Amino acid sequence: MSKNIAAIFLTLAIPFILFLAVWQSSRYTTMENEISRMDKQQHEIVLHNKRLISAITVLSIPERIEKVAIEDLNMRKAHSGEIMRISLKKGELGG
């Protein structure tokens, strides 16, 4: 009788264990694909960030800013008589 129970148990346990192994393998493959996708996405984001930093560097060159101010915005350098300096003493409004 106990041999029959053991045989039935093994008969049911082996397919269950095989099912668990296949299920675990499937989960592993899914996770591996997700990690690969995220690595690729991270790489693309880093490259995009590097391009943005390069663009900021190029756009913030003082000579370029001066050229845009003069040519595009019709600005000019202020003459010394046009410059007004405001000094605030500590403890007063804004100081």
C-alpha positions in Angstrom: 0.0 0.0 0.0 2.7 2.5 0.9 4.6 1.6 -2.3 1.5 2.5 -4.3 1.2 5.9 -2.5 4.9 6.5 -3.1 4.5 5.6 -6.8 1.5 7.9 -7.2 3.4 10.7 -5.4 6.4 10.3 -7.7 4.2 10.1 -10.7 2.6 13.4 -9.8 5.7 15.1 -8.5 7.9 14.6 -11.5 5.7 16.5 -14.0 5.1 19.2 -11.3 8.9 19.6 -10.9 9.4 19.7 -14.7 6.6 22.3 -14.9 8.3 24.4 -12.3 11.7 24.2 -14.1 10.1 25.3 -17.4 8.2 28.1 -15.6 11.4 29.3 -13.9 13.3 29.2 -17.2 10.6 31.3 -18.8 10.7 33.9 -16.1 14.5 34.0 -16.3 14.3 34.6 -20.1 11.7 37.3 -19.6 13.8 39.1 -17.0 16.9 38.8 -19.1 15.1 40.4 -22.1 13.9 43.2 -19.8 17.4 43.9 -18.5 18.8 43.9 -22.0 16.1 46.4 -23.1 16.8 48.6 -20.1 20.5 48.5 -20.7 19.9 49.6 -24.3 17.6 52.4 -23.1 20.1 53.6 -20.5 22.8 53.7 -23.2 20.6 55.8 -25.5 19.8 58.2 -22.6 23.5 58.6 -21.8 24.3 59.4 -25.4 21.4 61.9 -25.6 22.7 63.5 -22.4 26.2 63.8 -23.9 24.8 65.5 -27.0 22.8 67.9 -24.9 25.9 68.8 -22.8 27.8 69.4 -26.0 25.1 71.6 -27.4 25.0 73.6 -24.2 28.8 74.0 -24.3 28.6 75.3 -27.9 25.7 77.6 -27.3 27.2 79.2 -24.2 30.5 80.4 -25.8 30.7 84.1 -25.0 31.7 85.0 -28.6 28.6 83.3 -29.9 26.3 85.0 -27.4 27.8 88.4 -28.3 27.3 87.7 -32.0 23.6 86.8 -31.5 23.1 89.9 -29.3 24.6 92.2 -31.9 23.3 90.6 -35.1 20.0 89.1 -34.2 18.8 91.2 -31.3 20.4 94.5 -32.5 22.0 95.1 -29.1 25.3 96.9 -28.5 27.8 97.3 -25.7 26.8 100.0 -23.3 28.9 103.1 -23.0 30.4 103.9 -19.6 28.1 106.8 -19.2 25.0 104.6 -19.7 26.0 102.2 -16.9 24.4 102.8 -13.5 25.7 101.0 -10.5 23.5 100.4 -7.5 25.0 99.4 -4.2 23.0 98.1 -1.3 24.1 98.5 2.2 23.8 95.5 4.5 20.6 95.6 6.5 18.7 97.8 4.2 16.0 96.8 1.8 17.4 94.0 -0.5 20.8 94.0 1.2 
